[in-house]
Amino acid sequence: MKLTAKGVERALKKPGRYRDGRGLLLQVISSTNASWVFRYERGGRERWLGLGPLSLVSLAEARDKAHEARKLLFNGIDPLEHRKAEKAARAAEPSAKLSFEEAARQYFDQHQQKWRNPKHRAQFLSTLVDYAFPLIGRLAVSQVDTPRLIAVLEQRHANYPDQRLWDAIPETANRLRGRIEQVLDWATVRGHRKGDNPGRWKGHLDNVLPARGKIRKVRHHPALAYSQIPDFMAELRGREGIAARALEFLILTAARTGAVIGARRDEVDFEQKIWTVPPDRAETKITGNQPRRVPLSDRAMEILKELPIEDDNSFLFIGGKAGSGLSNMGMAELLRDMAWPSTTPDRIATVHGFRSTFKDWVSETTNYPNHVSEAALWHIVADKVEAAYRRGDLFNKRRRLMADWARYCSAPPVSSAKVLPMRGAQ
C-alpha cells in the first residue's frame, strides 16, 4: 500500500523502512532523522539512491524524484551515475564571480617571481590597466571571448585616434594579447572558464589581424616645434589643476608619462633637488637595474613644493580617487583641450612628443654633446663598447642642461597666437 501523510507521521514513531511502492521507501532512523530512498537494480546489483531528508522533501516531491529516476532507467541510464556526472559538470562550470581584472591580478601575484627585471614585472599589469581593464576588466573571466578580445586590440589609441591599437603600437598590442592569453590559460586551469583560449595567435587571431612584421611603421609621436615652447609654456602655466602641473613638470624633466604619474614624494630630495626614479619606472635598460637620477630645475622644484598633499597618498601628482595618482590620460586630455598643432600636418602635439621637442632644441640651439642629451632622455648607449666604458650618468652636465632648458621654457612668449589653430581637434 502507498504511504499517506498520516502514514508518514506514524512511521516516525518506529525506526525502519516503509514502502510507498515501485522502489520508493521512507527510511526512518529516529523521529528526527528520516529520509527518502529509491531502490533499484542495475546489472544484477541492488542500488540505493538518496532523494533527500523528510524535513526538506515531501511525500509528493519524493514521488516526483522517484519518477525521474525510473525515466532514466527506462532510457538505459543509471540514476546514481547520472547524479555523479551532474555533480562533476557543476564543479567544472566556470565561476561567474571572478572578473577578468581579478583573474589578472591573481595570476600576477602568483607569478611575480618569474620576472627578473622589475620593469618587465611592472609592465605586465600596466598594459592591462591601460588597455584591457577599461573594456573587459569587470567582465566575468568566463565571458571573455574572441569578439571582446578583438575589441580590446582594435580600440583607438589616444595619440593616434585614426588608428587601431594593433596598428598604432603593434609591439605593445601583441604583448597585451599575450598577457591576456596567459591570464585566460590560468583561469581555465583554475576552473574559472572552459573552452579554447580566444587570445591564441596561431590558427586564430592571425586570421583577422596582420602580423607585426607586415604593419607599416607608425608615425612618430606628433611633437611641438621647439620655437613654440615659450608660448605654449606661458599658456600651460596659466592652466590650473594637477594635470597641468604634471605636464609642465614632465616637459621640464624630459621624462616619460609613466615615470611622472607614478612619482612619489619619497623619491625627491628637496634639498639636493634630485628626483630618483626607480628602475621599474625608468622604462629603459639600466646597467645593474640602478635607479635613474633626474636633476630638477628651480621651476620644477617650485611645482613640487606647491602641489597639494593628501593624507595617506604618497603620489606627487594625486588623482581623482583617494590614495591614487594622476590618470595616465590626464595630461593627454589636457593637451587635446589646448589643441596646439605639432610639426606633423593636421596633428596636435602629444605628451610623448615633448621629448622630441627637447631633443630638437638641444641639437639645434645648444653646444651640448649628443650623449648628454641622450642621457637626459634616459636612452641606452647604442655602442656596446662605449657603454662598457661609460659608467657615470653625466649628472652634473645634465643638471646644467636641464637648467638651460628650464630657462628657455620660461622665456617671454614670442607671440600669443598659435600657428594653424586646431581647437576641437581630435
Solvent accessible surface area in square Angstrom, and as a share of the most:
residue,aa,sasa,rsa
1,M,227,1.01
2,K,133,0.56
3,L,23,0.11
4,T,77,0.45
5,A,75,0.58
6,K,144,0.61
7,G,11,0.11
8,V,15,0.08
9,E,115,0.52
10,R,149,0.55
11,A,4,0.03
12,L,42,0.21
13,K,170,0.72
14,K,141,0.60
15,P,86,0.54
16,G,31,0.30
17,R,137,0.50
18,Y,61,0.23
19,R,165,0.60
20,D,4,0.02
21,G,32,0.31
22,R,179,0.65
23,G,20,0.20
24,L,1,0.00
25,L,5,0.03
26,L,0,0.00
27,Q,44,0.20
28,V,3,0.02
29,I,101,0.51
30,S,45,0.29
31,S,75,0.48
32,T,132,0.77
33,N,78,0.40
34,A,10,0.08
35,S,32,0.20
36,W,1,0.00
37,V,15,0.09
38,F,5,0.02
39,R,76,0.28
40,Y,10,0.04
41,E,107,0.48
42,R,84,0.31
43,G,81,0.78
44,G,77,0.74
45,R,153,0.56
46,E,95,0.42
47,R,40,0.15
48,W,78,0.27
49,L,8,0.04
50,G,35,0.34
51,L,10,0.05
52,G,24,0.23
53,P,57,0.36
54,L,39,0.19
55,S,103,0.67
56,L,141,0.70
57,V,15,0.08
58,S,52,0.34
59,L,29,0.14
60,A,65,0.50
61,E,83,0.37
62,A,0,0.00
63,R,79,0.29
64,D,91,0.47
65,K,89,0.38
66,A,0,0.00
67,H,94,0.42
68,E,93,0.42
69,A,4,0.03
70,R,48,0.18
71,K,96,0.41
72,L,40,0.20
73,L,45,0.22
74,F,179,0.75
75,N,102,0.52
76,G,46,0.44
77,I,70,0.35
78,D,12,0.06
79,P,3,0.02
80,L,34,0.17
81,E,82,0.37
82,H,63,0.28
83,R,103,0.37
84,K,116,0.49
85,A,63,0.49
86,E,78,0.35
87,K,137,0.58
88,A,63,0.49
89,A,58,0.45
90,R,152,0.56
91,A,86,0.67
92,A,60,0.46
93,E,92,0.41
94,P,31,0.19
95,S,41,0.27
96,A,78,0.60
97,K,186,0.79
98,L,18,0.09
99,S,18,0.12
100,F,0,0.00
101,E,53,0.24
102,E,83,0.37
103,A,0,0.00
104,A,0,0.00
105,R,96,0.35
106,Q,70,0.31
107,Y,12,0.05
108,F,23,0.10
109,D,93,0.48
110,Q,92,0.41
111,H,57,0.25
112,Q,60,0.27
113,Q,171,0.76
114,K,104,0.44
115,W,39,0.14
116,R,231,0.84
117,N,36,0.19
118,P,31,0.19
119,K,34,0.14
120,H,80,0.36
121,R,69,0.25
122,A,36,0.28
123,Q,43,0.19
124,F,3,0.01
125,L,28,0.14
126,S,49,0.31
127,T,15,0.09
128,L,0,0.00
129,V,67,0.39
130,D,53,0.27
131,Y,42,0.16
132,A,0,0.00
133,F,21,0.09
134,P,94,0.59
135,L,95,0.47
136,I,4,0.02
137,G,2,0.01
138,R,231,0.84
139,L,41,0.20
140,A,12,0.09
141,V,0,0.00
142,S,34,0.22
143,Q,94,0.42
144,V,1,0.01
145,D,55,0.29
146,T,36,0.21
147,P,91,0.57
148,R,98,0.36
149,L,0,0.00
150,I,34,0.17
151,A,55,0.43
152,V,0,0.00
153,L,0,0.00
154,E,58,0.26
155,Q,43,0.19
156,R,146,0.53
157,H,18,0.08
158,A,36,0.28
159,N,31,0.16
160,Y,1,0.01
161,P,54,0.34
162,D,92,0.47
163,Q,18,0.08
164,R,56,0.21
165,L,1,0.00
166,W,2,0.01
167,D,31,0.16
168,A,0,0.00
169,I,36,0.18
170,P,27,0.17
171,E,79,0.35
172,T,38,0.22
173,A,0,0.00
174,N,29,0.15
175,R,115,0.42
176,L,0,0.00
177,R,25,0.09
178,G,14,0.13
179,R,30,0.11
180,I,0,0.00
181,E,42,0.19
182,Q,67,0.30
183,V,0,0.00
184,L,0,0.00
185,D,67,0.35
186,W,22,0.08
187,A,0,0.00
188,T,51,0.30
189,V,133,0.77
190,R,139,0.51
191,G,29,0.28
192,H,41,0.18
193,R,16,0.06
194,K,123,0.52
195,G,57,0.55
196,D,109,0.56
197,N,18,0.09
198,P,6,0.04
199,G,0,0.00
200,R,77,0.28
201,W,67,0.23
202,K,180,0.76
203,G,56,0.54
204,H,38,0.17
205,L,1,0.00
206,D,56,0.29
207,N,115,0.59
208,V,84,0.48
209,L,6,0.03
210,P,52,0.33
211,A,43,0.33
212,R,103,0.38
213,G,79,0.76
214,K,171,0.73
215,I,25,0.13
216,R,153,0.56
217,K,189,0.80
218,V,46,0.26
219,R,90,0.33
220,H,168,0.75
221,H,54,0.24
222,P,2,0.01
223,A,10,0.08
224,L,3,0.01
225,A,31,0.24
226,Y,53,0.20
227,S,66,0.43
228,Q,26,0.11
229,I,0,0.00
230,P,4,0.03
231,D,13,0.07
232,F,0,0.00
233,M,1,0.00
234,A,33,0.26
235,E,47,0.21
236,L,0,0.00
237,R,78,0.28
238,G,64,0.61
239,R,62,0.23
240,E,165,0.74
241,G,44,0.43
242,I,37,0.19
243,A,22,0.17
244,A,1,0.01
245,R,34,0.13
246,A,0,0.00
247,L,0,0.00
248,E,0,0.00
249,F,0,0.00
250,L,2,0.01
251,I,2,0.01
252,L,3,0.02
253,T,3,0.02
254,A,2,0.02
255,A,0,0.00
256,R,38,0.14
257,T,37,0.21
258,G,27,0.26
259,A,0,0.00
260,V,0,0.00
261,I,30,0.15
262,G,12,0.11
263,A,0,0.00
264,R,88,0.32
265,R,62,0.23
266,D,126,0.65
267,E,24,0.11
268,V,15,0.09
269,D,62,0.32
270,F,64,0.27
271,E,146,0.65
272,Q,101,0.45
273,K,73,0.31
274,I,26,0.13
275,W,0,0.00
276,T,47,0.27
277,V,0,0.00
278,P,39,0.24
279,P,30,0.19
280,D,52,0.27
281,R,39,0.14
282,A,0,0.00
283,E,59,0.26
284,T,17,0.10
285,K,147,0.62
286,I,29,0.15
287,T,125,0.73
288,G,59,0.56
289,N,67,0.34
290,Q,100,0.45
291,P,62,0.39
292,R,31,0.11
293,R,93,0.34
294,V,3,0.02
295,P,2,0.01
296,L,4,0.02
297,S,13,0.08
298,D,95,0.49
299,R,47,0.17
300,A,0,0.00
301,M,6,0.03
302,E,81,0.37
303,I,0,0.00
304,L,0,0.00
305,K,131,0.56
306,E,122,0.55
307,L,10,0.05
308,P,67,0.42
309,I,120,0.61
310,E,52,0.23
311,D,127,0.66
312,D,150,0.78
313,N,12,0.06
314,S,50,0.32
315,F,36,0.15
316,L,0,0.00
317,F,1,0.00
318,I,25,0.13
319,G,16,0.15
320,G,91,0.88
321,K,163,0.69
322,A,94,0.73
323,G,39,0.37
324,S,34,0.22
325,G,18,0.17
326,L,22,0.11
327,S,63,0.40
328,N,57,0.29
329,M,59,0.27
330,G,14,0.13
331,M,1,0.00
332,A,13,0.10
333,E,96,0.43
334,L,24,0.12
335,L,3,0.02
336,R,70,0.25
337,D,81,0.42
338,M,0,0.00
339,A,0,0.00
340,W,7,0.02
341,P,9,0.06
342,S,17,0.11
343,T,94,0.55
344,T,33,0.19
345,P,108,0.68
346,D,128,0.66
347,R,28,0.10
348,I,17,0.09
349,A,3,0.02
350,T,10,0.06
351,V,10,0.06
352,H,64,0.29
353,G,0,0.00
354,F,4,0.02
355,R,12,0.05
356,S,51,0.33
357,T,0,0.00
358,F,0,0.00
359,K,43,0.18
360,D,63,0.33
361,W,12,0.04
362,V,2,0.01
363,S,74,0.48
364,E,117,0.52
365,T,70,0.41
366,T,33,0.19
367,N,156,0.80
368,Y,53,0.20
369,P,61,0.38
370,N,98,0.50
371,H,62,0.28
372,V,0,0.00
373,S,1,0.00
374,E,45,0.20
375,A,13,0.10
376,A,3,0.03
377,L,4,0.02
378,W,1,0.00
379,H,70,0.31
380,I,98,0.50
381,V,45,0.26
382,A,102,0.79
383,D,74,0.38
384,K,177,0.75
385,V,106,0.61
386,E,73,0.33
387,A,41,0.32
388,A,52,0.40
389,Y,181,0.69
390,R,65,0.24
391,R,200,0.73
392,G,54,0.51
393,D,41,0.21
394,L,40,0.20
395,F,21,0.09
396,N,105,0.54
397,K,86,0.36
398,R,2,0.01
399,R,69,0.25
400,R,135,0.49
401,L,0,0.00
402,M,6,0.02
403,A,30,0.23
404,D,42,0.22
405,W,1,0.00
406,A,8,0.06
407,R,155,0.57
408,Y,54,0.20
409,C,0,0.00
410,S,55,0.36
411,A,30,0.23
412,P,112,0.70
413,P,70,0.44
414,V,117,0.68
415,S,57,0.36
416,S,121,0.78
417,A,72,0.56
418,K,35,0.15
419,V,96,0.55
420,L,136,0.68
421,P,98,0.62
422,M,39,0.17
423,R,139,0.51
424,G,61,0.59
425,A,26,0.20
426,Q,155,0.69
